[in-house]
Amino acid sequence: MGIRIRIRILLVAGLLAVPLLATAAEDPAVAMLNQRLVTLQADARTTDLAALERLQAQQAIAVLAKARRKELDQARYLAERRVAIAEASARAEAARREVDQLERTRSELLVEASRREAARARQEAERLRVQAQIQAEEAERLRQAAEAETLARQDAEAALTSVAGKQAARVSSAQQNAARLAREEAELVSGKKLPASRFDNRGEVFTLAGDAFAAGQATPSAAARDQLKALAEYLNIGKKGRVTIEGYDSASGVGQRRAQALKDALVAAGVGANRIQVSGKKAAATRARSAEVVVAP
């Protein structure tokens, strides 16, 4: 049985247990969070999406329902974050489906337009064969009609492209929101702060400052090790893409060793080694940057 099928079975079993869990829990947040998961399951757009994230959310709710008083606040926060991540992930996947459907519709429209244009061209050729002495004015009229049709087709393509662009923007916004929630959870679980990050065409880029390494050295500082703990938690929570680590130093080989040291720290914290690539850059490290960790979308 595949992993996806097992996750779906566990998720359905968790949702069937929702009424009993909500009844047993004293914290009203349990019932509210379970209801959000039920709503997500009942929505035809998201019923079969983000199965793993919903299962993780259900498990977090179960922990909340059994939490002791001193653990209640943290358990409630983690359960709320897990539910929010499940909702954001499901909506992001639904938006991606909509974009894919729009692209398929666009392709079908273009194919159909080409077929109609070919059929009209054959009819016109036959008409010109029969009416060899067509007047110049009629030819001009046909030319103008063809130009108008081309412009109309271009307008239709532009409209479809605009819609697809808006959907892609929604997907990007949902993904960044999910990343923000994952960052908050990673910092809460690890008790450490993540490095500063930004998004560019490579993905999400985390930057380690110049004090992450001593001058000319490749051993991470204590502050850098704390950031790596939070970063490892973040990569294990919600970011499943490939990771590229780039180390910088003007001395030959130091950048490569720095990148490898960062990889070793992340692998030791539970990140899969096969996800991580390292690269050394022979460029001077600055106060703002000694290494970058790039998480592909």
Backbone torsions as a table, in degrees:
resi	resn	phi	psi	omega
1	MET	NA	131.3	-176.4
2	GLY	-70.7	163.0	-178.9
3	ILE	-62.0	-43.0	-178.8
4	ARG	-60.5	-42.0	-178.8
5	ILE	-65.8	-42.8	179.5
6	ARG	-61.9	-41.6	178.9
7	ILE	-62.2	-42.2	-178.9
8	ARG	-64.3	-40.1	178.9
9	ILE	-63.0	-45.3	178.8
10	LEU	-62.8	-39.1	-179.7
11	LEU	-64.9	-45.5	179.4
12	VAL	-62.1	-42.9	178.5
13	ALA	-61.2	-39.9	178.0
14	GLY	-63.8	-41.0	-179.4
15	LEU	-68.9	-33.6	176.7
16	LEU	-65.9	-27.4	-179.3
17	ALA	-86.5	-1.8	-176.2
18	VAL	-55.8	-49.5	-178.2
19	PRO	-58.0	-44.4	179.9
20	LEU	-62.9	-42.1	-178.7
21	LEU	-63.7	-44.2	-179.1
22	ALA	-65.0	-34.0	-179.3
23	THR	-70.4	-39.9	-175.2
24	ALA	-74.9	-25.5	-172.7
25	ALA	-79.9	140.3	174.5
26	GLU	-85.5	-28.7	-178.8
27	ASP	-76.1	118.9	-179.3
28	PRO	-64.2	-17.6	178.0
29	ALA	-62.7	-29.0	-179.6
30	VAL	-61.4	-49.8	-180.0
31	ALA	-62.9	-40.5	-178.9
32	MET	-64.0	-45.2	-179.1
33	LEU	-67.6	-39.9	175.9
34	ASN	-61.0	-39.7	179.4
35	GLN	-63.6	-36.5	177.1
36	ARG	-63.6	-38.7	177.4
37	LEU	-68.1	-38.9	177.9
38	VAL	-63.3	-41.2	178.2
39	THR	-61.9	-40.9	178.3
40	LEU	-63.4	-40.5	179.3
41	GLN	-68.6	-35.0	-176.4
42	ALA	-76.7	-20.8	-179.9
43	ASP	-72.1	121.4	-177.7
44	ALA	-60.6	-27.8	-179.0
45	ARG	-73.0	-27.5	-172.1
46	THR	-123.2	5.8	-172.2
47	THR	-60.0	-32.0	-177.7
48	ASP	-112.2	21.0	-176.3
49	LEU	-110.0	157.3	175.3
50	ALA	51.3	45.5	-176.4
51	ALA	-61.9	-42.9	-178.7
52	LEU	-64.4	-45.0	-178.8
53	GLU	-63.8	-37.7	178.1
54	ARG	-68.4	-36.8	177.1
55	LEU	-64.5	-42.9	177.6
56	GLN	-62.2	-38.4	177.8
57	ALA	-64.3	-42.8	179.5
58	GLN	-62.3	-39.7	178.3
59	GLN	-65.6	-39.6	178.6
60	ALA	-64.6	-37.1	177.9
61	ILE	-65.8	-39.5	179.0
62	ALA	-62.6	-40.6	176.7
63	VAL	-62.8	-41.4	178.3
64	LEU	-60.8	-42.8	-177.2
65	ALA	-62.8	-28.4	-177.5
66	LYS	-101.7	0.7	-173.3
67	ALA	-68.1	144.5	173.6
68	ARG	-76.4	166.9	-174.9
69	ARG	-57.8	-42.7	-176.7
70	LYS	-72.1	-18.8	179.7
71	GLU	-98.3	-2.6	-168.5
72	LEU	-64.2	-44.1	-176.0
73	ASP	-63.0	-46.9	-179.3
74	GLN	-66.7	-40.6	179.5
75	ALA	-63.8	-39.3	179.1
76	ARG	-65.3	-43.5	-179.8
77	TYR	-62.4	-45.2	-179.9
78	LEU	-63.6	-40.0	178.8
79	ALA	-64.3	-42.3	178.3
80	GLU	-62.8	-41.1	179.0
81	ARG	-64.5	-41.7	-179.8
82	ARG	-63.6	-41.6	178.9
83	VAL	-65.5	-42.0	179.5
84	ALA	-63.1	-40.4	177.8
85	ILE	-64.1	-42.3	178.4
86	ALA	-61.0	-43.8	179.7
87	GLU	-64.4	-45.7	-179.1
88	ALA	-63.9	-41.0	-179.5
89	SER	-65.2	-43.8	-179.5
90	ALA	-63.7	-41.0	-178.8
91	ARG	-70.1	-35.5	177.0
92	ALA	-64.0	-42.9	178.6
93	GLU	-65.6	-38.2	177.8
94	ALA	-63.8	-39.9	179.0
95	ALA	-65.2	-39.6	177.5
96	ARG	-62.4	-38.5	176.9
97	ARG	-61.6	-41.8	-179.8
98	GLU	-63.1	-41.1	178.0
99	VAL	-62.1	-43.4	179.0
100	ASP	-61.6	-41.1	179.8
101	GLN	-65.2	-38.6	177.7
102	LEU	-63.7	-40.7	178.7
103	GLU	-64.2	-40.7	178.1
104	ARG	-65.2	-41.2	178.8
105	THR	-62.2	-41.3	179.3
106	ARG	-61.1	-44.3	180.0
107	SER	-62.9	-41.3	179.6
108	GLU	-64.7	-39.4	178.7
109	LEU	-64.3	-41.6	-179.8
110	LEU	-65.7	-40.4	178.2
111	VAL	-64.0	-44.0	-179.3
112	GLU	-64.7	-39.5	178.2
113	ALA	-62.8	-40.2	178.5
114	SER	-63.9	-40.3	178.7
115	ARG	-64.0	-44.1	179.3
116	ARG	-63.1	-39.8	-179.5
117	GLU	-65.4	-39.0	178.5
118	ALA	-65.4	-40.8	179.4
119	ALA	-64.4	-42.4	178.7
120	ARG	-64.2	-37.6	179.3
121	ALA	-63.0	-40.1	178.2
122	ARG	-65.2	-41.4	178.6
123	GLN	-63.4	-40.2	-179.5
124	GLU	-66.6	-38.4	178.2
125	ALA	-62.7	-41.0	178.4
126	GLU	-65.3	-41.2	179.4
127	ARG	-63.5	-40.6	179.7
128	LEU	-67.5	-31.8	177.4
129	ARG	-66.1	-42.2	-179.2
130	VAL	-72.6	-41.4	-177.7
131	GLN	-105.7	74.4	-174.9
132	ALA	-64.6	-24.7	-173.5
133	GLN	-103.4	38.1	-179.2
134	ILE	-60.6	144.7	-176.9
135	GLN	-76.2	153.6	-179.1
136	ALA	-62.4	-33.4	179.8
137	GLU	-64.6	-38.2	178.4
138	GLU	-66.1	-39.6	178.2
139	ALA	-62.0	-40.5	178.7
140	GLU	-64.8	-39.4	178.7
141	ARG	-62.1	-42.1	179.4
142	LEU	-65.5	-38.5	178.2
143	ARG	-61.9	-43.9	179.3
144	GLN	-64.8	-38.9	178.1
145	ALA	-63.0	-39.9	178.8
146	ALA	-64.5	-41.1	178.3
147	GLU	-63.2	-41.9	179.3
148	ALA	-62.7	-39.9	179.1
149	GLU	-64.8	-40.3	178.5
150	THR	-63.2	-42.8	178.7
151	LEU	-63.4	-40.4	179.0
152	ALA	-63.1	-40.9	178.6
153	ARG	-65.7	-38.9	178.0
154	GLN	-64.8	-39.5	177.0
155	ASP	-62.4	-41.3	179.4
156	ALA	-63.6	-42.6	178.6
157	GLU	-63.8	-39.4	179.5
158	ALA	-65.0	-39.7	179.0
159	ALA	-64.0	-43.5	178.9
160	LEU	-64.0	-40.7	179.0
161	THR	-63.1	-38.9	178.9
162	SER	-63.6	-43.8	179.0
163	VAL	-62.8	-44.4	179.5
164	ALA	-62.3	-37.7	178.7
165	GLY	-64.3	-40.2	178.1
166	LYS	-64.7	-42.1	178.8
167	GLN	-63.6	-40.4	178.8
168	ALA	-63.1	-37.6	177.8
169	ALA	-64.2	-38.9	177.3
170	ARG	-63.8	-41.7	178.0
171	VAL	-60.4	-45.7	-179.3
172	SER	-61.6	-41.4	179.2
173	SER	-63.9	-42.5	178.9
174	ALA	-64.0	-40.3	179.8
175	GLN	-64.9	-41.7	179.9
176	GLN	-67.5	-34.7	177.0
177	ASN	-65.6	-42.6	177.6
178	ALA	-62.6	-39.4	178.5
179	ALA	-64.1	-39.2	178.7
180	ARG	-63.1	-44.3	178.5
181	LEU	-62.6	-40.7	179.3
182	ALA	-65.1	-37.9	177.9
183	ARG	-62.3	-44.0	179.6
184	GLU	-61.4	-43.0	-179.6
185	GLU	-65.9	-42.5	-178.9
186	ALA	-61.2	-42.7	179.9
187	GLU	-68.0	-36.2	178.7
188	LEU	-67.5	-46.2	-177.1
189	VAL	-67.8	-43.3	-176.2
190	SER	-82.0	-21.5	-175.5
191	GLY	72.7	13.1	-178.9
192	LYS	-125.6	162.7	179.4
193	LYS	-94.1	139.9	175.3
194	LEU	-74.7	156.3	172.0
195	PRO	-65.3	162.0	175.5
196	ALA	-61.0	146.6	-177.7
197	SER	-140.1	162.1	175.6
198	ARG	-150.9	165.3	176.0
199	PHE	-109.7	133.8	169.7
200	ASP	-138.9	-166.0	-175.3
201	ASN	-68.2	-12.1	176.7
202	ARG	-85.9	-22.0	-176.5
203	GLY	133.8	-145.8	177.5
204	GLU	-93.4	126.2	-173.8
205	VAL	-114.2	117.6	174.9
206	PHE	-97.7	132.8	-176.1
207	THR	-113.8	123.2	173.1
208	LEU	-91.6	130.4	-174.9
209	ALA	-71.4	174.1	-176.3
210	GLY	-63.5	-25.8	-178.8
211	ASP	-80.6	6.3	177.2
212	ALA	-69.3	-21.3	178.9
213	PHE	-137.8	147.6	170.7
214	ALA	-70.9	158.5	-176.3
215	ALA	-56.6	125.3	177.2
216	GLY	72.4	5.0	-176.6
217	GLN	-107.1	163.0	-178.2
218	ALA	-120.6	11.5	178.2
219	THR	-95.4	123.8	-178.6
220	PRO	-63.2	144.7	176.2
221	SER	-73.0	170.7	179.1
222	ALA	-60.2	-41.8	179.0
223	ALA	-63.0	-40.3	178.7
224	ALA	-65.3	-38.9	178.7
225	ARG	-63.3	-38.1	176.2
226	ASP	-62.3	-44.3	178.5
227	GLN	-62.4	-37.6	180.0
228	LEU	-66.5	-33.3	175.7
229	LYS	-60.8	-47.1	178.6
230	ALA	-65.0	-39.0	-179.3
231	LEU	-65.9	-39.6	178.0
232	ALA	-63.0	-42.1	178.0
233	GLU	-61.8	-41.3	179.6
234	TYR	-63.4	-43.9	179.8
235	LEU	-65.8	-32.3	-179.8
236	ASN	-81.1	-21.5	-177.9
237	ILE	-79.2	-57.9	-169.6
238	GLY	-136.7	-9.7	-176.8
239	LYS	-102.6	109.2	-175.4
240	LYS	-105.1	2.2	-178.4
241	GLY	-76.6	175.4	179.4
242	ARG	-73.8	153.5	-175.5
243	VAL	-121.3	130.8	176.5
244	THR	-117.9	126.3	179.2
245	ILE	-109.1	126.7	179.1
246	GLU	-118.0	119.2	177.5
247	GLY	-101.5	145.1	-175.3
248	TYR	-123.0	137.2	168.7
249	ASP	-173.2	146.6	-178.2
250	SER	-74.1	-21.9	178.7
251	ALA	-77.6	140.8	-177.2
252	SER	-62.6	129.8	175.0
253	GLY	85.9	-18.3	-176.6
254	VAL	-68.4	-41.6	179.6
255	GLY	-59.4	-41.5	178.8
256	GLN	-64.0	-42.4	-179.6
257	ARG	-66.9	-36.2	177.6
258	ARG	-64.3	-44.7	178.7
259	ALA	-61.3	-41.7	179.8
260	GLN	-65.9	-37.8	178.9
261	ALA	-64.2	-40.0	177.4
262	LEU	-65.5	-42.1	177.5
263	LYS	-60.6	-45.7	-179.1
264	ASP	-58.6	-39.2	-179.8
265	ALA	-67.0	-41.4	179.4
266	LEU	-67.2	-42.6	178.4
267	VAL	-62.4	-40.3	178.5
268	ALA	-63.5	-27.3	179.6
269	ALA	-88.4	3.1	172.7
270	GLY	111.3	0.9	178.9
271	VAL	-81.6	136.2	-178.2
272	GLY	-62.4	129.0	-177.6
273	ALA	-64.0	-30.9	-178.5
274	ASN	-71.5	-10.6	176.9
275	ARG	-83.9	-15.4	-166.7
276	ILE	-110.4	131.2	171.3
277	GLN	-115.9	147.4	-179.3
278	VAL	-121.0	151.4	-179.6
279	SER	-150.9	131.6	176.7
280	GLY	-99.6	133.8	-179.9
281	LYS	-113.3	124.3	177.3
282	LYS	-84.1	77.2	179.2
283	ALA	-144.6	145.4	-173.9
284	ALA	-62.3	131.7	170.9
285	ALA	-71.6	145.6	-179.2
286	THR	-118.2	174.5	177.1
287	ARG	-60.8	-32.4	-177.4
288	ALA	-86.8	-20.5	-173.3
289	ARG	-152.3	125.2	170.7
290	SER	-120.2	-18.7	177.7
291	ALA	-161.5	157.0	177.1
292	GLU	-131.0	139.8	175.0
293	VAL	-115.6	114.4	-175.1
294	VAL	-105.2	122.4	178.6
295	VAL	-104.0	113.8	-178.1
296	ALA	-67.9	147.1	-179.8
297	PRO	-68.4	NA	NA
